[in-house]
Amino acid sequence: MLYGLRTAQGNGAPLSAQGRSGVADPGTLQYNKSQMLKLGIKLGVWSLVTLALSAQTDKRMARTEEKEISANPRYSSAFLMHKRPEDLLSEVELKLEEVRSSEEPEFDRFLYLPSAAKAALEAGQNDKAKSYAEEALEFLEKHREIPPSSKGNAVFYCNLVLGRLALLRSDTPQAEEYLLLSGRTPGSPSLDTFGPNMSLARELLKRSCWETVLRYLQECGEFWFPNDERGRLTRWSDEVQAHRMPAFGTNLFY
């Protein structure tokens, strides 16, 4: 039954919009138009309210994120674990020492190097961060037979670290190159699940590198899109296209 359609007297049956003569009942049409107009106004108001609430939520998230970053300017993942960045670096470097006695010491060391490079950067040990990142990428160049699932983290995080270091030298063009290189990772179990780290992308957005970050998001879609159930990539891309800073949440620290 159409919304607002009048019913015949007595039995409650729907009254046709046309009489016996085949001419539409003016009263019925007027009634329906009036009801539909009111409904349209209500829906329009509700849409505006929803948009306003969404905008307020985005602003609150952005303010919260700014506070978190001001307290953690190096985007350290150690704080998520309730650790100091220096302690996290010590733990990873201990792993690098332990694998010396493993059956495949070079390969096992390679697997820990991305974490070591990121932890060193977050602890302010920039020389170590650069050394670890470059060592891992050089290992990849020499061992191209490494399966994608084993090299994904190295491609992503080592280029990310080198890009962050480039920004510390105020070399924005080189940081952009490293961001795009990191996005060309084949992925890994952790990247496929949790998505990309957005710290370098955020710093580049602050420098108005909108197109570069948009390309980076498109690259990340190759490995993360199937698992991005909350649609973050699409939302972030829309905001970057509109030259707005997205709220990246915990993806700034993974």
Secondary structure in CASP SS format (residue, H / E / C, confidence):
PFRMAT SS
TARGET T0000
AUTHOR 0000-0000-0000
METHOD secondary structure of the structure
MODEL  1
M C 1.00
L C 1.00
Y C 1.00
G C 1.00
L C 1.00
R C 1.00
T E 1.00
A C 1.00
Q C 1.00
G C 1.00
N C 1.00
G C 1.00
A C 1.00
P E 1.00
L C 1.00
S C 1.00
A C 1.00
Q E 1.00
G C 1.00
R C 1.00
S C 1.00
G C 1.00
V C 1.00
A E 1.00
D C 1.00
P H 1.00
G H 1.00
T H 1.00
L H 1.00
Q H 1.00
Y H 1.00
N H 1.00
K H 1.00
S H 1.00
Q H 1.00
M H 1.00
L H 1.00
K H 1.00
L H 1.00
G H 1.00
I H 1.00
K H 1.00
L H 1.00
G H 1.00
V H 1.00
W H 1.00
S H 1.00
L H 1.00
V H 1.00
T H 1.00
L H 1.00
A H 1.00
L H 1.00
S H 1.00
A H 1.00
Q H 1.00
T H 1.00
D H 1.00
K H 1.00
R H 1.00
M H 1.00
A H 1.00
R H 1.00
T H 1.00
E H 1.00
E H 1.00
K H 1.00
E H 1.00
I H 1.00
S H 1.00
A H 1.00
N C 1.00
P C 1.00
R C 1.00
Y C 1.00
S C 1.00
S H 1.00
A H 1.00
F H 1.00
L H 1.00
M H 1.00
H C 1.00
K C 1.00
R C 1.00
P H 1.00
E H 1.00
D H 1.00
L H 1.00
L H 1.00
S H 1.00
E H 1.00
V H 1.00
E H 1.00
L H 1.00
K H 1.00
L H 1.00
E H 1.00
E H 1.00
V H 1.00
R H 1.00
S H 1.00
S C 1.00
E C 1.00
E C 1.00
P H 1.00
E H 1.00
F H 1.00
D H 1.00
R H 1.00
F H 1.00
L H 1.00
Y H 1.00
L H 1.00
P H 1.00
S H 1.00
A H 1.00
A H 1.00
K H 1.00
A H 1.00
A H 1.00
L H 1.00
E H 1.00
A C 1.00
G C 1.00
Q C 1.00
N H 1.00
D H 1.00
K H 1.00
A H 1.00
K H 1.00
S H 1.00
Y H 1.00
A H 1.00
E H 1.00
E H 1.00
A H 1.00
L H 1.00
E H 1.00
F H 1.00
L H 1.00
E H 1.00
K H 1.00
H C 1.00
R C 1.00
E C 1.00
I C 1.00
P C 1.00
P H 1.00
S H 1.00
S H 1.00
K H 1.00
G H 1.00
N H 1.00
A H 1.00
V H 1.00
F H 1.00
Y H 1.00
C H 1.00
N H 1.00
L H 1.00
V H 1.00
L H 1.00
G H 1.00
R H 1.00
L H 1.00
A H 1.00
L H 1.00
L H 1.00
R C 1.00
S C 1.00
D C 1.00
T H 1.00
P H 1.00
Q H 1.00
A H 1.00
E H 1.00
E H 1.00
Y H 1.00
L H 1.00
L H 1.00
L H 1.00
S H 1.00
G H 1.00
R C 1.00
T C 1.00
P C 1.00
G C 1.00
S C 1.00
P H 1.00
S H 1.00
L H 1.00
D H 1.00
T H 1.00
F H 1.00
G C 1.00
P C 1.00
N C 1.00
M C 1.00
S H 1.00
L H 1.00
A H 1.00
R H 1.00
E H 1.00
L H 1.00
L H 1.00
K C 1.00
R C 1.00
S C 1.00
C C 1.00
W H 1.00
E H 1.00
T H 1.00
V H 1.00
L H 1.00
R H 1.00
Y H 1.00
L H 1.00
Q H 1.00
E H 1.00
C H 1.00
G H 1.00
E H 1.00
F H 1.00
W H 1.00
F H 1.00
P H 1.00
N H 1.00
D C 1.00
E C 1.00
R C 1.00
G C 1.00
R H 1.00
L H 1.00
T H 1.00
R H 1.00
W H 1.00
S H 1.00
D H 1.00
E H 1.00
V H 1.00
Q H 1.00
A C 1.00
H C 1.00
R C 1.00
M C 1.00
P C 1.00
A C 1.00
F C 1.00
G H 1.00
T H 1.00
N H 1.00
L H 1.00
F C 1.00
Y C 1.00
END
